[in-house]
Amino acid sequence: MNPEVKLDYMKHMSESDDAGALLNELMTAYGKDVWNYAYSITRKWDMADDIAQEVFIKVFRNMHAFRRDASVKTWLLTITRNTAIDFKRSAFLRKVTLSDWFEERGERHSSEQEVMEQLAVNDMWKQVLLLPPKYREAIILFAHHQLSMKEMADILGVTEGTVKSRLFHARQKLAKMKERNIDGTD
């Protein structure tokens, strides 16, 4: 069953509804999407964990702010993007990121990591992760999350024309990357 249909009642939620149960359903239905999108923006496992947790804390605190003009998935991915951008801008993050160069990192085997590792096996996804952020986001929202142009424009805070342009340029860059790899001129 489509999670959008199942969670459509969120649009009609009242004060008396069980917010905890609703949050649990949202996390079950969209937790991997939120984590994967956070990872695609940051490219750091631990930061994606923190962002996903922060996203669902924000959702719990602001369920009443959900508007009927967006899908639940679009709403969650918008919150994810904004939270990731905030994390990347924070002074704390810059200090932690710098310390990553000096620390030995142990392997973590969460289910989210296994999903991302399976995607990374595919050379195209590896190349997508190498794209500049504005192109990477557009391709991931389109190809992985299968959002419409309008939904992507809403999440990214740009026009639909800009989304189309970013997708076009992302595809061009991916084609050039593929050409270089086939020719062995990497």
Backbone hydrogen bonds, N-H to C=O, Kabsch-Sander energy under -0.5 kcal/mol:
donor,donor_aa,acceptor,acceptor_aa,energy
5,V,2,N,-0.7
6,K,2,N,-2.0
7,L,3,P,-2.6
8,D,5,V,-1.1
10,M,7,L,-2.0
11,K,8,D,-1.9
12,H,9,Y,-1.6
13,M,10,M,-1.4
17,D,14,S,-1.4
19,A,17,D,-1.1
22,L,18,D,-2.0
23,L,19,A,-2.6
24,N,20,G,-2.2
25,E,21,A,-2.0
26,L,22,L,-2.4
27,M,23,L,-2.7
28,T,24,N,-2.2
29,A,25,E,-2.7
30,Y,26,L,-2.9
31,G,27,M,-1.9
34,V,30,Y,-2.7
35,W,31,G,-2.5
36,N,32,K,-3.0
37,Y,33,D,-2.3
38,A,34,V,-2.4
39,Y,35,W,-2.7
40,S,36,N,-2.3
41,I,37,Y,-1.4
42,T,38,A,-2.3
43,R,39,Y,-3.4
48,A,44,K,-2.2
49,D,45,W,-2.0
50,D,46,D,-2.0
51,I,47,M,-2.8
52,A,48,A,-2.6
53,Q,49,D,-2.1
54,E,50,D,-2.5
55,V,51,I,-2.9
56,F,52,A,-2.0
57,I,53,Q,-1.7
58,K,54,E,-2.5
59,V,55,V,-2.5
60,F,56,F,-2.1
61,R,57,I,-2.2
62,N,58,K,-1.8
63,M,60,F,-0.6
65,A,62,N,-2.0
66,F,63,M,-1.6
70,A,67,R,-1.0
75,W,71,S,-2.4
76,L,72,V,-2.6
77,L,73,K,-2.7
78,T,74,T,-2.1
79,I,75,W,-2.1
80,T,76,L,-2.4
81,R,77,L,-2.5
82,N,78,T,-2.5
83,T,79,I,-2.5
84,A,80,T,-2.6
85,I,81,R,-2.5
86,D,82,N,-2.2
87,F,83,T,-2.6
88,K,84,A,-2.5
89,R,85,I,-1.5
90,S,86,D,-1.3
94,R,90,S,-1.7
95,K,91,A,-1.9
96,V,92,F,-2.6
97,T,93,L,-3.3
98,L,94,R,-1.9
99,S,95,K,-2.0
100,D,96,V,-1.3
101,W,97,T,-0.6
101,W,98,L,-1.0
102,F,99,S,-1.2
103,E,99,S,-1.1
105,R,103,E,-0.5
106,G,104,E,-0.5
114,E,110,S,-2.2
115,V,111,S,-2.0
116,M,112,E,-2.4
117,E,113,Q,-2.8
118,Q,114,E,-2.1
119,L,115,V,-2.0
120,A,116,M,-2.5
121,V,117,E,-1.1
122,N,118,Q,-0.6
122,N,119,L,-1.1
125,W,122,N,-0.6
126,K,122,N,-1.7
127,Q,123,D,-2.3
128,V,124,M,-2.5
129,L,125,W,-2.1
130,L,126,K,-0.6
130,L,127,Q,-1.0
131,L,127,Q,-0.6
131,L,128,V,-1.3
135,Y,132,P,-1.0
136,R,132,P,-2.7
137,E,133,P,-2.8
138,A,134,K,-1.2
139,I,135,Y,-2.4
140,I,136,R,-2.5
141,L,137,E,-2.7
142,F,138,A,-2.0
143,A,139,I,-3.5
144,H,139,I,-0.6
144,H,140,I,-1.4
145,H,140,I,-2.0
147,L,141,L,-2.1
152,M,148,S,-2.6
153,A,149,M,-2.6
154,D,150,K,-2.5
155,I,151,E,-2.4
156,L,152,M,-2.8
157,G,153,A,-1.4
158,V,153,A,-1.7
163,V,159,T,-1.8
164,K,160,E,-2.5
165,S,161,G,-2.3
166,R,162,T,-2.7
167,L,163,V,-2.5
168,F,164,K,-2.4
169,H,165,S,-2.7
170,A,166,R,-2.5
171,R,167,L,-2.5
172,Q,168,F,-2.1
173,K,169,H,-2.5
174,L,170,A,-2.5
175,A,171,R,-2.4
176,K,172,Q,-2.2
177,M,173,K,-2.4
178,K,174,L,-2.5
179,E,175,A,-2.3
180,R,176,K,-2.4
181,N,177,M,-2.0
182,I,178,K,-2.2
183,D,179,E,-2.4
184,G,180,R,-0.7
185,T,180,R,-2.1
